[in-house]
C-alpha cells in the first residue's frame, strides 16, 4: 500500500478500496476515481509498482480487491471479500517506530503522516522539472490553488537550474553545485518538500518550521526495494 501511495500520489481513500478491475497489468495503467474532485484519472505504473502488483495478484487469488480486509488471525484474509478500508494506524505506528516523528524532527520538519507519501510524490516530480500544472493533474486537484503549496519548492528547483546555467555562460563549472535533491543525494540524504496540507484536514502536519540555513526542503519517507 505504501508503494502504491508513493508511486501514484493517490490519496489513501482512493487506493485502500481499489479493485483489480481498475488495474490493467498489460498496459501497466491504474484507473483511479478521485473522490474529492469527482473525476477519474488513468496513471501509468512505475516499474516498482508493477512488480509489487504482480506479486500481490498471486497473493490475493480470486479476491476482487487489491488490498483485501484481514481476518481474525494474522496473515489471513477475511471470509468476506471486502476491502481493507480506510485504516492508517498501522502505517502511522511504523512511521513513529522509525523515529520520523521524534520531537526534534517534528519541531524542525513537521509531522510525518501517511499523507506525506502524496507530498513526496509531488515534490520528487517538481524537483525533476515537472510544472505545477502537470503535478496538479497527476494529484487530481480540482483547483490550482491546492497545488500552490509546492510553488516555493518549484522556485528553489528552478533557481538552482538557473544558477547552474549562468555558471556555464560565465565559463564556470562547480561539480558540487547541484539542485537541492542531487546535493542531498550526494551527501547521503533524501529530502523532499514538506508543506502544510490544506485539502486534507486529517493530515495534521502543523506549521512549516525550517532551521536557519536548511532551505525549504524536509526529509521524506523512502522505501527499500
C-alpha positions as CSV (number, residue, x, y, z in Angstrom):
1,X,0.0,0.0,0.0
2,X,2.8,2.4,0.8
3,X,4.5,1.7,-2.5
4,X,1.2,2.4,-4.3
5,X,0.8,5.7,-2.5
6,X,4.4,6.8,-3.1
7,X,4.4,5.9,-6.8
8,X,1.0,7.3,-7.7
9,X,0.5,10.3,-5.4
10,X,-3.0,9.0,-4.7
11,X,-4.9,9.7,-1.6
12,X,-5.2,6.7,0.8
13,X,-9.0,6.7,0.4
14,X,-8.5,6.3,-3.4
15,X,-6.3,3.3,-3.1
16,X,-7.4,1.3,0.0
17,X,-10.6,0.1,-1.7
18,X,-9.4,-0.2,-5.2
19,X,-10.4,-3.4,-7.2
20,X,-8.5,-5.4,-9.7
21,X,-10.9,-4.4,-12.4
22,X,-9.2,-0.9,-12.3
23,X,-5.7,-2.4,-12.7
24,X,-4.5,-3.1,-16.3
25,X,-1.4,-5.1,-15.9
26,X,-0.8,-5.4,-19.6
27,X,-0.9,-1.7,-20.3
28,X,0.6,-1.0,-16.9
29,X,-2.1,1.5,-16.0
30,X,-4.2,2.3,-13.0
31,X,-7.7,3.9,-13.2
32,X,-8.4,6.0,-10.1
33,X,-11.6,7.6,-9.0
34,X,-10.6,10.9,-7.5
35,X,-13.1,11.2,-4.7
36,X,-12.7,14.8,-3.8
37,X,-12.8,16.1,-7.4
38,X,-15.4,13.6,-8.6
39,X,-13.2,12.8,-11.6
40,X,-11.2,9.8,-12.9
41,X,-7.5,9.6,-13.7
42,X,-5.5,7.0,-15.6
43,X,-2.0,6.8,-14.2
44,X,1.0,4.8,-15.6
45,X,2.7,2.4,-13.2
46,X,6.3,2.7,-12.2
47,X,8.4,-0.5,-12.5
48,X,8.3,-0.9,-8.7
49,X,4.6,-0.6,-8.6
50,X,4.1,-3.1,-11.4
51,X,6.4,-5.6,-9.8
52,X,4.5,-5.3,-6.4
53,X,1.1,-5.7,-8.1
54,X,2.3,-8.9,-9.9
55,X,3.3,-10.4,-6.5
56,X,0.0,-9.2,-4.9
57,X,-2.1,-10.6,-7.7
58,X,-0.7,-14.1,-6.8
59,X,-1.3,-13.4,-3.1
60,X,-4.9,-12.3,-3.4
61,X,-6.0,-15.0,-5.8
62,X,-9.6,-14.6,-6.9
63,X,-10.4,-11.8,-4.5
64,X,-11.8,-8.6,-6.0
65,X,-9.8,-6.1,-4.0
66,X,-6.2,-5.3,-4.3
67,X,-6.0,-4.8,-0.6
68,X,-8.5,-7.2,1.0
69,X,-9.7,-7.0,4.5
70,X,-7.8,-9.1,7.0
71,X,-9.2,-12.0,9.0
72,X,-9.2,-12.7,12.7
73,X,-5.7,-14.2,12.7
74,X,-2.5,-12.6,11.3
75,X,-1.8,-13.2,7.6
76,X,-5.3,-14.4,6.8
77,X,-7.9,-12.7,4.7
78,X,-11.4,-12.0,5.9
79,X,-14.1,-14.6,4.9
80,X,-16.0,-11.8,3.3
81,X,-14.5,-10.4,0.0
82,X,-14.2,-6.8,1.2
83,X,-11.7,-4.0,1.1
84,X,-9.4,-3.2,4.0
85,X,-11.0,0.2,4.3
86,X,-9.6,3.5,5.5
87,X,-7.2,2.3,8.2
88,X,-3.9,4.2,8.6
89,X,-3.0,3.3,12.2
90,X,-0.6,0.6,11.2
91,X,1.3,2.8,8.8
92,X,1.4,5.6,11.4
93,X,2.8,3.2,14.0
94,X,5.6,2.2,11.7
95,X,6.4,5.8,10.9
96,X,6.6,6.6,14.6
97,X,8.6,3.5,15.3
98,X,11.2,4.6,12.8
99,X,11.8,7.8,14.8
100,X,10.5,10.1,12.0
101,X,8.2,11.8,14.5
102,X,10.7,12.3,17.3
103,X,10.2,15.6,19.0
104,X,13.2,17.3,17.4
105,X,12.2,16.0,13.9
106,X,8.7,17.3,14.3
107,X,9.9,20.7,15.6
108,X,12.2,21.1,12.6
109,X,10.3,19.5,9.7
110,X,6.7,18.9,10.8
111,X,4.9,15.6,11.5
112,X,5.1,12.7,9.1
113,X,1.8,11.0,8.3
114,X,0.5,8.7,5.5
115,X,-0.3,11.9,3.6
116,X,3.4,12.6,3.4
117,X,3.7,9.9,0.7
118,X,1.5,12.1,-1.5
119,X,3.6,15.2,-0.8
120,X,6.7,13.1,-1.5
121,X,5.3,12.1,-4.9
122,X,4.6,15.7,-5.9
123,X,8.0,17.0,-4.5
124,X,10.0,14.5,-6.4
125,X,8.3,15.4,-9.7
126,X,8.8,19.2,-9.2
127,X,12.5,18.6,-8.3
128,X,12.8,16.9,-11.6
129,X,11.3,19.7,-13.7
130,X,7.6,18.9,-13.8
131,X,5.4,22.0,-13.8
132,X,2.8,22.8,-11.1
133,X,0.1,22.3,-13.8
134,X,1.4,18.8,-14.5
135,X,1.6,17.9,-10.8
136,X,-1.9,19.3,-10.3
137,X,-3.3,16.9,-13.0
138,X,-1.4,13.9,-11.5
139,X,-2.6,14.6,-8.0
140,X,-6.2,15.1,-9.2
141,X,-6.5,18.6,-7.6
142,X,-9.7,20.3,-8.7
143,X,-8.1,23.8,-8.3
144,X,-4.6,25.1,-9.0
145,X,-4.7,26.7,-5.5
146,X,-4.4,23.2,-4.0
147,X,-1.1,22.7,-5.7
148,X,0.4,26.1,-4.8
149,X,1.8,24.8,-1.6
150,X,4.6,23.3,-3.8
151,X,5.3,26.6,-5.5
152,X,8.2,27.5,-3.2
153,X,9.9,24.2,-3.9
154,X,9.4,24.9,-7.7
155,X,11.1,28.3,-7.4
156,X,14.0,26.7,-5.5
157,X,14.5,24.0,-8.1
158,X,14.2,26.5,-10.9
159,X,16.6,28.8,-9.2
160,X,19.2,26.1,-8.8
161,X,19.0,25.2,-12.5
162,X,19.2,28.9,-13.5
163,X,22.3,29.4,-11.4
164,X,24.0,26.3,-12.9
165,X,23.1,27.6,-16.4
166,X,24.5,31.1,-15.7
167,X,27.7,29.5,-14.4
168,X,28.1,27.7,-17.7
169,X,27.6,31.0,-19.6
170,X,30.3,32.6,-17.4
171,X,32.6,29.7,-18.1
172,X,32.5,28.4,-14.6
173,X,31.7,24.8,-13.6
174,X,31.4,23.7,-10.0
175,X,30.9,19.9,-9.5
176,X,29.4,20.4,-6.1
177,X,26.7,22.7,-7.4
178,X,23.6,20.7,-8.0
179,X,19.9,21.0,-7.4
180,X,18.8,20.6,-3.8
181,X,17.7,17.0,-4.5
182,X,21.0,16.0,-6.1
183,X,23.1,17.7,-3.5
184,X,21.3,15.9,-0.8
185,X,21.7,12.6,-2.5
186,X,25.5,13.2,-2.8
187,X,25.5,13.8,1.0
188,X,23.7,10.6,1.7
189,X,20.3,12.3,2.4
190,X,17.0,12.2,0.6
191,X,14.9,15.3,1.0
192,X,11.6,16.5,-0.3
193,X,9.1,19.2,0.3
194,X,7.0,19.1,3.5
195,X,4.4,21.9,3.5
196,X,1.1,22.1,5.2
197,X,-1.7,20.1,3.6
198,X,-4.8,22.3,3.1
199,X,-7.1,19.9,1.2
200,X,-6.9,17.1,3.7
201,X,-7.8,18.1,7.3
202,X,-7.0,14.7,8.6
203,X,-3.3,15.2,7.8
204,X,-2.1,17.2,10.8
205,X,1.3,18.4,9.5
206,X,1.3,21.6,11.5
207,X,3.1,24.8,10.5
208,X,6.3,24.6,8.5
209,X,9.4,25.1,10.7
210,X,12.7,25.0,9.0
211,X,16.0,25.6,10.8
212,X,18.2,28.5,9.7
213,X,20.1,27.7,6.5
214,X,18.3,24.4,5.8
215,X,16.2,25.7,2.9
216,X,12.5,24.9,2.1
217,X,13.1,21.1,2.0
218,X,12.5,18.4,4.5
219,X,13.1,14.7,4.9
220,X,10.8,12.4,3.2
221,X,9.7,8.8,3.5
222,X,11.6,6.3,1.4
223,X,11.2,2.5,0.9
224,X,13.8,0.0,0.2
225,X,13.2,-2.1,-3.0
